[in-house]
Amino acid sequence: MDTLSLLQHYWWFLIALLGALLVFLMFVQGGQALLYDLGRTEEERNLMANSLGRKWELTFTTLVTFGGAFFASFPLFYSTSFGGATYVWMAILFCFVLQAVAYEYRRKPANVFGEKTFNIFLMINGILGPLLIGTAVGTLFTGAEFTVDRLNLAGEGGAAVISQWTSPWHGLEAVANWRNVLLGVCITLLALTLAAQYLMNDIADETLRQRAARRMRQVSVAFVILFVVWLVALLLADGATADAAGVIVLEPYKYLHNLLELPYVAVTLIVGVVAVLWSIRLGWNGSRRAIWFGGAGSILAVLSLLLLAGWNQTAYYPSLSDLQSSLTIANSSSSLFTLRVMAWVSLFIPVVVAYVWYVWRALNRRPLTREELHEGGPQY
């Protein structure tokens, strides 16, 4: 493996890791979706909002970093998807703007719209955020309607644009593929499961804890069943792959072959799934430790699935309009110079992770109580 290929694989790993962290952190969205389900009184809803409000910026920042990493390392994907599937990405952006506005103004003095309005904003973000992101990520496996003019990319003439979308729906056509929607539903159910586990850990209130445990039992069963269906469908599906000459061809059972040919990815997936199942068992019994296994397992499982999408010569963004326009990490990456410079910058990532962990532990040093709502501190 030459230096360029090594850096391409390295940066796909970092993007996969960011995507995995984003899926875990969407427990914030899951908690918002449960705002009126678990919080039966204004005090209980405020307690939940305070708990989730201390973490919502981590989710938003990870989402922005995920997009930024794609832009820097695989700019052709960024221009193709973000520039073509504009309706989907604008809908996702709108959902997260609603979240930011809601947390900022929900309990501000002289709130002319009322607290309930911003609660609705939080619920919209909580349901549509994971659903839309999951559906969009599903296209990494099922493909999208676009073409790429590589002659123009090489500066040798051709069309006026490098890539263009061939569907007038600009990304909304993803809902026509049941596998995309199923993945969106799975991500939403996982967010609900992790949210229930997180609230059981972060709020010292027996009433809310019992409700969260009860809801987790219900949504986790649905999640496990639907995730197994999606995973089996993925492993039985055809996938686009690049041969030795760089020609894109369809390969039956491509993702199953990837799993068998990348045993370390397969082990990561198995460990992640087992950890999530163990967290469900702990949460079923009301344990506060469930979120740690659920979070770690979610990160490992999503990381391995995204690695299956991009490694082993796999086209991580198949084109349904022109198979040769499909994007791989080899034909869509930045230059060797750019990847090398950013690789040095990425060495600071452990420092950032350590800071996030420190802040997390500081905020979660002790569980929230109802009494803290009346102490005059920061309120969401």
Contacts in CASP RR format, 6 or more apart in sequence:
PFRMAT RR
TARGET T0000
AUTHOR 0000-0000-0000
METHOD contacts of the structure
MODEL  1
MDTLSLLQHYWWFLIALLGALLVFLMFVQGGQALLYDLGRTEEERNLMAN
SLGRKWELTFTTLVTFGGAFFASFPLFYSTSFGGATYVWMAILFCFVLQA
VAYEYRRKPANVFGEKTFNIFLMINGILGPLLIGTAVGTLFTGAEFTVDR
LNLAGEGGAAVISQWTSPWHGLEAVANWRNVLLGVCITLLALTLAAQYLM
NDIADETLRQRAARRMRQVSVAFVILFVVWLVALLLADGATADAAGVIVL
EPYKYLHNLLELPYVAVTLIVGVVAVLWSIRLGWNGSRRAIWFGGAGSIL
AVLSLLLLAGWNQTAYYPSLSDLQSSLTIANSSSSLFTLRVMAWVSLFIP
VVVAYVWYVWRALNRRPLTREELHEGGPQY
1 9 0 8 1.000
3 336 0 8 1.000
3 340 0 8 1.000
4 333 0 8 1.000
4 336 0 8 1.000
4 339 0 8 1.000
5 330 0 8 1.000
7 333 0 8 1.000
7 336 0 8 1.000
7 339 0 8 1.000
7 340 0 8 1.000
7 343 0 8 1.000
8 73 0 8 1.000
8 329 0 8 1.000
8 330 0 8 1.000
8 333 0 8 1.000
8 339 0 8 1.000
9 311 0 8 1.000
9 329 0 8 1.000
10 339 0 8 1.000
10 343 0 8 1.000
11 69 0 8 1.000
11 73 0 8 1.000
11 74 0 8 1.000
11 329 0 8 1.000
11 333 0 8 1.000
11 339 0 8 1.000
11 342 0 8 1.000
11 343 0 8 1.000
12 73 0 8 1.000
12 74 0 8 1.000
12 306 0 8 1.000
12 307 0 8 1.000
12 310 0 8 1.000
12 311 0 8 1.000
12 316 0 8 1.000
12 329 0 8 1.000
13 307 0 8 1.000
14 69 0 8 1.000
14 73 0 8 1.000
14 346 0 8 1.000
14 349 0 8 1.000
15 66 0 8 1.000
15 69 0 8 1.000
15 70 0 8 1.000
15 73 0 8 1.000
15 74 0 8 1.000
15 306 0 8 1.000
16 302 0 8 1.000
16 303 0 8 1.000
16 306 0 8 1.000
16 307 0 8 1.000
17 299 0 8 1.000
17 303 0 8 1.000
18 62 0 8 1.000
18 65 0 8 1.000
18 66 0 8 1.000
18 69 0 8 1.000
19 62 0 8 1.000
19 66 0 8 1.000
19 302 0 8 1.000
19 303 0 8 1.000
19 306 0 8 1.000
20 298 0 8 1.000
20 299 0 8 1.000
20 300 0 8 1.000
20 301 0 8 1.000
20 302 0 8 1.000
20 303 0 8 1.000
20 306 0 8 1.000
21 62 0 8 1.000
21 299 0 8 1.000
22 59 0 8 1.000
22 62 0 8 1.000
22 63 0 8 1.000
22 66 0 8 1.000
22 133 0 8 1.000
23 187 0 8 1.000
23 190 0 8 1.000
23 191 0 8 1.000
23 298 0 8 1.000
23 299 0 8 1.000
23 302 0 8 1.000
24 194 0 8 1.000
24 295 0 8 1.000
24 298 0 8 1.000
24 299 0 8 1.000
24 302 0 8 1.000
25 55 0 8 1.000
25 58 0 8 1.000
25 59 0 8 1.000
25 62 0 8 1.000
26 59 0 8 1.000
26 129 0 8 1.000
26 130 0 8 1.000
26 133 0 8 1.000
26 187 0 8 1.000
26 190 0 8 1.000
26 191 0 8 1.000
26 194 0 8 1.000
27 55 0 8 1.000
27 191 0 8 1.000
27 194 0 8 1.000
27 195 0 8 1.000
27 197 0 8 1.000
27 198 0 8 1.000
27 291 0 8 1.000
27 295 0 8 1.000
28 52 0 8 1.000
28 53 0 8 1.000
28 55 0 8 1.000
28 56 0 8 1.000
28 58 0 8 1.000
28 59 0 8 1.000
28 195 0 8 1.000
29 59 0 8 1.000
29 99 0 8 1.000
29 125 0 8 1.000
29 126 0 8 1.000
29 127 0 8 1.000
29 129 0 8 1.000
29 130 0 8 1.000
29 191 0 8 1.000
29 195 0 8 1.000
30 126 0 8 1.000
30 130 0 8 1.000
30 188 0 8 1.000
30 191 0 8 1.000
30 192 0 8 1.000
30 194 0 8 1.000
30 195 0 8 1.000
31 38 0 8 1.000
31 48 0 8 1.000
31 52 0 8 1.000
31 126 0 8 1.000
31 191 0 8 1.000
31 192 0 8 1.000
31 195 0 8 1.000
31 196 0 8 1.000
31 198 0 8 1.000
31 199 0 8 1.000
32 52 0 8 1.000
32 99 0 8 1.000
32 122 0 8 1.000
32 123 0 8 1.000
32 125 0 8 1.000
32 126 0 8 1.000
33 123 0 8 1.000
33 126 0 8 1.000
33 127 0 8 1.000
33 188 0 8 1.000
33 191 0 8 1.000
33 192 0 8 1.000
33 195 0 8 1.000
34 48 0 8 1.000
34 192 0 8 1.000
34 195 0 8 1.000
34 196 0 8 1.000
34 199 0 8 1.000
34 212 0 8 1.000
34 215 0 8 1.000
35 45 0 8 1.000
35 48 0 8 1.000
35 49 0 8 1.000
35 119 0 8 1.000
35 122 0 8 1.000
35 123 0 8 1.000
36 45 0 8 1.000
36 119 0 8 1.000
36 123 0 8 1.000
37 211 0 8 1.000
37 215 0 8 1.000
38 44 0 8 1.000
38 48 0 8 1.000
38 196 0 8 1.000
38 199 0 8 1.000
38 208 0 8 1.000
38 211 0 8 1.000
38 212 0 8 1.000
38 215 0 8 1.000
39 45 0 8 1.000
39 48 0 8 1.000
39 208 0 8 1.000
39 211 0 8 1.000
42 115 0 8 1.000
43 370 0 8 1.000
43 373 0 8 1.000
44 205 0 8 1.000
44 207 0 8 1.000
44 208 0 8 1.000
45 119 0 8 1.000
46 107 0 8 1.000
46 373 0 8 1.000
46 379 0 8 1.000
46 380 0 8 1.000
47 203 0 8 1.000
47 205 0 8 1.000
47 208 0 8 1.000
47 368 0 8 1.000
47 370 0 8 1.000
47 373 0 8 1.000
48 199 0 8 1.000
48 203 0 8 1.000
48 208 0 8 1.000
49 103 0 8 1.000
49 106 0 8 1.000
49 119 0 8 1.000
49 122 0 8 1.000
49 380 0 8 1.000
50 368 0 8 1.000
50 372 0 8 1.000
50 373 0 8 1.000
50 379 0 8 1.000
50 380 0 8 1.000
51 198 0 8 1.000
51 199 0 8 1.000
51 202 0 8 1.000
51 203 0 8 1.000
51 368 0 8 1.000
52 195 0 8 1.000
52 380 0 8 1.000
53 103 0 8 1.000
53 380 0 8 1.000
54 363 0 8 1.000
54 380 0 8 1.000
55 360 0 8 1.000
55 363 0 8 1.000
56 99 0 8 1.000
56 100 0 8 1.000
56 103 0 8 1.000
58 356 0 8 1.000
58 360 0 8 1.000
60 96 0 8 1.000
60 99 0 8 1.000
60 100 0 8 1.000
63 96 0 8 1.000
67 78 0 8 1.000
67 82 0 8 1.000
68 78 0 8 1.000
70 77 0 8 1.000
70 78 0 8 1.000
71 78 0 8 1.000
72 334 0 8 1.000
72 338 0 8 1.000
72 342 0 8 1.000
73 333 0 8 1.000
73 334 0 8 1.000
73 338 0 8 1.000
73 339 0 8 1.000
73 342 0 8 1.000
74 327 0 8 1.000
74 329 0 8 1.000
74 332 0 8 1.000
74 333 0 8 1.000
74 334 0 8 1.000
75 332 0 8 1.000
75 334 0 8 1.000
76 148 0 8 1.000
76 153 0 8 1.000
76 162 0 8 1.000
76 163 0 8 1.000
76 327 0 8 1.000
76 331 0 8 1.000
76 332 0 8 1.000
76 333 0 8 1.000
77 316 0 8 1.000
77 317 0 8 1.000
77 327 0 8 1.000
77 332 0 8 1.000
79 162 0 8 1.000
79 163 0 8 1.000
80 146 0 8 1.000
80 148 0 8 1.000
80 163 0 8 1.000
80 317 0 8 1.000
80 327 0 8 1.000
81 89 0 8 1.000
81 139 0 8 1.000
81 144 0 8 1.000
81 146 0 8 1.000
81 317 0 8 1.000
82 89 0 8 1.000
83 89 0 8 1.000
83 165 0 8 1.000
84 146 0 8 1.000
84 163 0 8 1.000
84 164 0 8 1.000
84 165 0 8 1.000
84 170 0 8 1.000
84 171 0 8 1.000
85 136 0 8 1.000
85 139 0 8 1.000
85 144 0 8 1.000
85 165 0 8 1.000
85 170 0 8 1.000
85 171 0 8 1.000
85 174 0 8 1.000
86 170 0 8 1.000
86 171 0 8 1.000
87 169 0 8 1.000
87 170 0 8 1.000
87 171 0 8 1.000
87 172 0 8 1.000
88 132 0 8 1.000
88 135 0 8 1.000
88 136 0 8 1.000
88 170 0 8 1.000
88 171 0 8 1.000
88 172 0 8 1.000
88 174 0 8 1.000
89 136 0 8 1.000
91 128 0 8 1.000
91 132 0 8 1.000
92 129 0 8 1.000
92 132 0 8 1.000
92 133 0 8 1.000
92 136 0 8 1.000
95 124 0 8 1.000
95 125 0 8 1.000
95 126 0 8 1.000
95 128 0 8 1.000
95 129 0 8 1.000
95 132 0 8 1.000
96 125 0 8 1.000
96 129 0 8 1.000
98 121 0 8 1.000
98 122 0 8 1.000
98 124 0 8 1.000
98 125 0 8 1.000
99 121 0 8 1.000
99 122 0 8 1.000
99 125 0 8 1.000
99 126 0 8 1.000
101 118 0 8 1.000
101 121 0 8 1.000
102 118 0 8 1.000
102 119 0 8 1.000
102 121 0 8 1.000
102 122 0 8 1.000
102 125 0 8 1.000
103 122 0 8 1.000
103 380 0 8 1.000
105 111 0 8 1.000
105 113 0 8 1.000
105 118 0 8 1.000
106 115 0 8 1.000
106 118 0 8 1.000
106 119 0 8 1.000
106 122 0 8 1.000
106 380 0 8 1.000
107 115 0 8 1.000
107 379 0 8 1.000
107 380 0 8 1.000
111 118 0 8 1.000
126 191 0 8 1.000
127 188 0 8 1.000
130 184 0 8 1.000
130 187 0 8 1.000
130 188 0 8 1.000
130 190 0 8 1.000
130 191 0 8 1.000
131 184 0 8 1.000
131 185 0 8 1.000
131 187 0 8 1.000
131 188 0 8 1.000
132 184 0 8 1.000
133 184 0 8 1.000
133 187 0 8 1.000
134 180 0 8 1.000
134 183 0 8 1.000
134 184 0 8 1.000
134 186 0 8 1.000
134 187 0 8 1.000
134 188 0 8 1.000
135 174 0 8 1.000
135 175 0 8 1.000
135 180 0 8 1.000
135 181 0 8 1.000
135 183 0 8 1.000
135 184 0 8 1.000
136 174 0 8 1.000
136 180 0 8 1.000
137 183 0 8 1.000
137 184 0 8 1.000
137 187 0 8 1.000
138 174 0 8 1.000
138 179 0 8 1.000
138 180 0 8 1.000
138 183 0 8 1.000
138 184 0 8 1.000
139 171 0 8 1.000
139 174 0 8 1.000
139 177 0 8 1.000
139 180 0 8 1.000
139 317 0 8 1.000
140 306 0 8 1.000
140 309 0 8 1.000
140 316 0 8 1.000
140 317 0 8 1.000
141 179 0 8 1.000
141 183 0 8 1.000
141 234 0 8 1.000
141 237 0 8 1.000
141 239 0 8 1.000
141 255 0 8 1.000
141 309 0 8 1.000
142 174 0 8 1.000
142 177 0 8 1.000
142 179 0 8 1.000
142 180 0 8 1.000
142 237 0 8 1.000
142 318 0 8 1.000
143 317 0 8 1.000
143 318 0 8 1.000
143 319 0 8 1.000
143 320 0 8 1.000
143 326 0 8 1.000
144 171 0 8 1.000
144 174 0 8 1.000
144 317 0 8 1.000
144 318 0 8 1.000
144 319 0 8 1.000
144 320 0 8 1.000
145 165 0 8 1.000
145 166 0 8 1.000
145 167 0 8 1.000
145 171 0 8 1.000
145 173 0 8 1.000
145 319 0 8 1.000
145 320 0 8 1.000
145 321 0 8 1.000
146 163 0 8 1.000
146 164 0 8 1.000
146 165 0 8 1.000
146 166 0 8 1.000
146 319 0 8 1.000
146 321 0 8 1.000
146 325 0 8 1.000
147 163 0 8 1.000
147 164 0 8 1.000
147 166 0 8 1.000
147 319 0 8 1.000
147 321 0 8 1.000
147 322 0 8 1.000
147 325 0 8 1.000
148 162 0 8 1.000
148 163 0 8 1.000
148 319 0 8 1.000
148 322 0 8 1.000
148 325 0 8 1.000
148 327 0 8 1.000
149 158 0 8 1.000
149 159 0 8 1.000
149 161 0 8 1.000
149 162 0 8 1.000
149 163 0 8 1.000
149 164 0 8 1.000
150 331 0 8 1.000
151 157 0 8 1.000
151 158 0 8 1.000
151 159 0 8 1.000
152 158 0 8 1.000
152 159 0 8 1.000
152 160 0 8 1.000
152 161 0 8 1.000
152 162 0 8 1.000
153 162 0 8 1.000
163 325 0 8 1.000
165 171 0 8 1.000
166 321 0 8 1.000
167 173 0 8 1.000
174 180 0 8 1.000
175 181 0 8 1.000
179 230 0 8 1.000
179 233 0 8 1.000
179 234 0 8 1.000
179 237 0 8 1.000
182 226 0 8 1.000
182 229 0 8 1.000
182 230 0 8 1.000
182 233 0 8 1.000
183 230 0 8 1.000
185 226 0 8 1.000
186 223 0 8 1.000
186 226 0 8 1.000
186 227 0 8 1.000
186 230 0 8 1.000
189 219 0 8 1.000
189 220 0 8 1.000
189 222 0 8 1.000
189 223 0 8 1.000
189 226 0 8 1.000
190 223 0 8 1.000
190 227 0 8 1.000
190 276 0 8 1.000
190 298 0 8 1.000
192 215 0 8 1.000
192 216 0 8 1.000
192 219 0 8 1.000
192 223 0 8 1.000
193 216 0 8 1.000
193 219 0 8 1.000
193 220 0 8 1.000
193 223 0 8 1.000
193 280 0 8 1.000
193 294 0 8 1.000
194 291 0 8 1.000
194 294 0 8 1.000
194 295 0 8 1.000
194 298 0 8 1.000
196 212 0 8 1.000
196 213 0 8 1.000
196 215 0 8 1.000
196 216 0 8 1.000
196 219 0 8 1.000
196 283 0 8 1.000
197 212 0 8 1.000
197 216 0 8 1.000
197 279 0 8 1.000
197 283 0 8 1.000
197 290 0 8 1.000
197 291 0 8 1.000
197 294 0 8 1.000
198 291 0 8 1.000
199 208 0 8 1.000
199 209 0 8 1.000
199 212 0 8 1.000
200 209 0 8 1.000
200 212 0 8 1.000
200 213 0 8 1.000
200 216 0 8 1.000
200 283 0 8 1.000
200 286 0 8 1.000
200 287 0 8 1.000
200 288 0 8 1.000
200 290 0 8 1.000
200 291 0 8 1.000
201 288 0 8 1.000
201 289 0 8 1.000
201 290 0 8 1.000
201 291 0 8 1.000
201 364 0 8 1.000
201 367 0 8 1.000
202 364 0 8 1.000
202 367 0 8 1.000
202 368 0 8 1.000
203 209 0 8 1.000
203 367 0 8 1.000
203 368 0 8 1.000
203 369 0 8 1.000
204 366 0 8 1.000
204 367 0 8 1.000
204 368 0 8 1.000
204 369 0 8 1.000
205 368 0 8 1.000
205 369 0 8 1.000
205 370 0 8 1.000
209 286 0 8 1.000
213 283 0 8 1.000
213 284 0 8 1.000
213 286 0 8 1.000
216 280 0 8 1.000
216 283 0 8 1.000
216 284 0 8 1.000
216 290 0 8 1.000
217 283 0 8 1.000
217 284 0 8 1.000
220 280 0 8 1.000
220 284 0 8 1.000
224 277 0 8 1.000
224 280 0 8 1.000
234 255 0 8 1.000
234 305 0 8 1.000
235 253 0 8 1.000
235 255 0 8 1.000
235 256 0 8 1.000
235 259 0 8 1.000
236 253 0 8 1.000
236 256 0 8 1.000
237 253 0 8 1.000
237 254 0 8 1.000
237 255 0 8 1.000
238 250 0 8 1.000
238 251 0 8 1.000
238 252 0 8 1.000
238 253 0 8 1.000
238 254 0 8 1.000
239 250 0 8 1.000
239 251 0 8 1.000
239 252 0 8 1.000
239 254 0 8 1.000
239 255 0 8 1.000
239 314 0 8 1.000
239 315 0 8 1.000
239 318 0 8 1.000
240 248 0 8 1.000
240 249 0 8 1.000
240 250 0 8 1.000
240 251 0 8 1.000
240 254 0 8 1.000
240 314 0 8 1.000
240 315 0 8 1.000
240 318 0 8 1.000
240 323 0 8 1.000
240 326 0 8 1.000
241 248 0 8 1.000
241 249 0 8 1.000
241 250 0 8 1.000
241 251 0 8 1.000
241 254 0 8 1.000
241 312 0 8 1.000
241 313 0 8 1.000
241 314 0 8 1.000
241 315 0 8 1.000
242 248 0 8 1.000
242 249 0 8 1.000
242 313 0 8 1.000
242 315 0 8 1.000
242 328 0 8 1.000
242 330 0 8 1.000
242 331 0 8 1.000
243 249 0 8 1.000
243 313 0 8 1.000
246 330 0 8 1.000
246 331 0 8 1.000
247 324 0 8 1.000
248 315 0 8 1.000
248 318 0 8 1.000
248 323 0 8 1.000
248 324 0 8 1.000
248 326 0 8 1.000
248 328 0 8 1.000
249 323 0 8 1.000
250 323 0 8 1.000
251 257 0 8 1.000
254 314 0 8 1.000
255 308 0 8 1.000
255 309 0 8 1.000
255 314 0 8 1.000
257 312 0 8 1.000
258 265 0 8 1.000
258 308 0 8 1.000
258 311 0 8 1.000
258 312 0 8 1.000
258 314 0 8 1.000
259 265 0 8 1.000
259 266 0 8 1.000
259 269 0 8 1.000
259 308 0 8 1.000
260 266 0 8 1.000
261 312 0 8 1.000
262 307 0 8 1.000
262 308 0 8 1.000
262 311 0 8 1.000
262 312 0 8 1.000
265 304 0 8 1.000
265 307 0 8 1.000
265 308 0 8 1.000
265 311 0 8 1.000
266 304 0 8 1.000
268 300 0 8 1.000
268 301 0 8 1.000
268 303 0 8 1.000
268 304 0 8 1.000
268 307 0 8 1.000
269 300 0 8 1.000
269 301 0 8 1.000
269 304 0 8 1.000
269 305 0 8 1.000
271 297 0 8 1.000
271 300 0 8 1.000
272 296 0 8 1.000
272 297 0 8 1.000
272 298 0 8 1.000
272 299 0 8 1.000
272 300 0 8 1.000
272 301 0 8 1.000
272 304 0 8 1.000
273 297 0 8 1.000
273 301 0 8 1.000
274 297 0 8 1.000
275 293 0 8 1.000
275 294 0 8 1.000
275 295 0 8 1.000
275 296 0 8 1.000
275 297 0 8 1.000
275 300 0 8 1.000
276 293 0 8 1.000
276 294 0 8 1.000
276 295 0 8 1.000
276 297 0 8 1.000
276 298 0 8 1.000
276 301 0 8 1.000
278 293 0 8 1.000
278 294 0 8 1.000
279 290 0 8 1.000
279 291 0 8 1.000
279 292 0 8 1.000
279 293 0 8 1.000
279 294 0 8 1.000
279 295 0 8 1.000
279 297 0 8 1.000
280 290 0 8 1.000
280 294 0 8 1.000
282 289 0 8 1.000
282 290 0 8 1.000
282 293 0 8 1.000
283 290 0 8 1.000
308 314 0 8 1.000
309 316 0 8 1.000
310 316 0 8 1.000
310 328 0 8 1.000
310 329 0 8 1.000
311 329 0 8 1.000
313 328 0 8 1.000
313 330 0 8 1.000
314 328 0 8 1.000
315 326 0 8 1.000
315 327 0 8 1.000
315 328 0 8 1.000
316 327 0 8 1.000
316 328 0 8 1.000
316 329 0 8 1.000
317 326 0 8 1.000
317 327 0 8 1.000
317 332 0 8 1.000
318 326 0 8 1.000
319 325 0 8 1.000
319 326 0 8 1.000
319 327 0 8 1.000
333 339 0 8 1.000
334 342 0 8 1.000
373 379 0 8 1.000
END
